[in-house]
């Protein structure tokens, strides 16, 4: 099963991941009013929640940076390429599953920008998952055959 993923698709995925990292603070503040909710937690739990928020933002940014700057390395089969593309694929598959399983239960403000943005972000998450699943499969084919 030889799967070929064009560089431009990987780069688009990388740009999209950096975009999600950059837009993340806006979403937390404007859509979810996140810091107001965080204030209700005990101080240590506030810091833990903020730290996880930064982890998410950092992972999105650096996954995107890797996709843009190491495109060929991610496409060239190796154990490391398989490990990294599999990690990124599992990360985004988990995000898509979380979006489907939990997020529909919550209301976002009924503003056109937020509604359209919600569909757009979900489409991006799905794109990231598909691109990196295909890359991981591509790397596994050459690595394990």
N, C-alpha and C positions, 0 to 999 in steps of 0.2 A: 504494500500500500504506500506508494510514493505520493506524498502530499507536498505541493509546492506553494509557498506563501510568498507573494510579491513583497519586495522591500517597502513599497509605498504603503501597503496595508499595515505593515508593522509600524512604520513611522506615524501613520495616522493614529494608530492605537496608542503610540507613545505620546503624541501631542494631546490626545484626548485624556490620557491619564494625568498629564501635567495640568491640563485644564481643570480636571476634577479636584486636584490638590489646591489649585488657586481659588476655585469657586467655593470650596468647602467652608471657609469662615463665613462667607456671605449666607450660605444656606443655614448654617448653625444659628446665626444671629437673626436674619430676616424671616426665615420660614419657620424654624423650630423654636425660636426664642430660648435657645439652649442655655445660655448663661443664667437666665432667670430661674430655670428649673434646677440648674446646678447649685444655685445658692441655697436650695432647700436641703442639700446633703450636708453631712458632717464634714468638717474641713479636710480630713484625710481622703474621704470619698470624693470630695470636689477635686482634689489634686489628681487622684487616680483617673477620674473621668476626663479631666483636661489632658492628662498624659496620653490616654488612649486616643483621644482626638488628634493629638499631635502625631502619634504613631500612624494612624490611618492616613493623615495628610502626608506624612513623610514617605510612607510606602507608596502611595499613589504617585508622588512626585518622582521618586527614584526608580520605580518600575518604568515610568514614562521616559525618564532620562536614559535608562539602559536600552529601551526599545529604539530610541532615536540615535544614540551614539554607538551602540553595539549591535546594530541590526544584523550584520553579516555573522558576527560571533554567535548570535542567538539562532541563526539559520544553519550554521555549520555544526553537524552532529558531533557531540562530545558528551561525556558524562555531566560536565558542568552545564552545558547548554540544556541538556535534558532536565537537570535538577532545577535550574532557574526558570525555564519555561513552564515546567510542571508546577512549581511553587506559585508563579503568577497566575496560572490557569486555575489552580485550586482556590486561590484568594478571590478571584473574580467570580468563579462559580458559586462560592460561598456567599458573596455579596448579592448575586442574582437570587439565590435561594432565599436569603434573608429578606430581600425586597418583596418577593412573592409571598412568603409565609407570614411576615409580621407587619410590614409597612402599610398594607391596605387597611389595617384596622385603625389607623390613625388618620386624623383629618389634617390636611394642610390648608392654609388659607385659600379661599375660592377666588383667587386672582388669576387672570389668564396667563400671565407670565409664569407663575408658579406651577400651574397645571401643565402648560406646554413644556416648561423646564423639567418637570417630573418625568414626562414621557421621554424627553430628550436624554436625560441622565440614565434612565433605565435602558434606553437603546444603546447608549455608550457602554454601560456595564455589560450588556449582552455581547456587544462587539468585542470588548476586551476578552471576555471569557472564550468566545469562539476563536479569536486570533491565537490566543495562547494555548488553547486545547490543540488546535491544528499544529502549532509549532512544536508542542510537546510530542504529539503523535509523529510528526516528521522526524524529530530527533530520536525517538524511540525506535522507529523503523530501521534507521541506519545503525543505531547503537546496539540493538538486540537481535538483528537478523544475521 
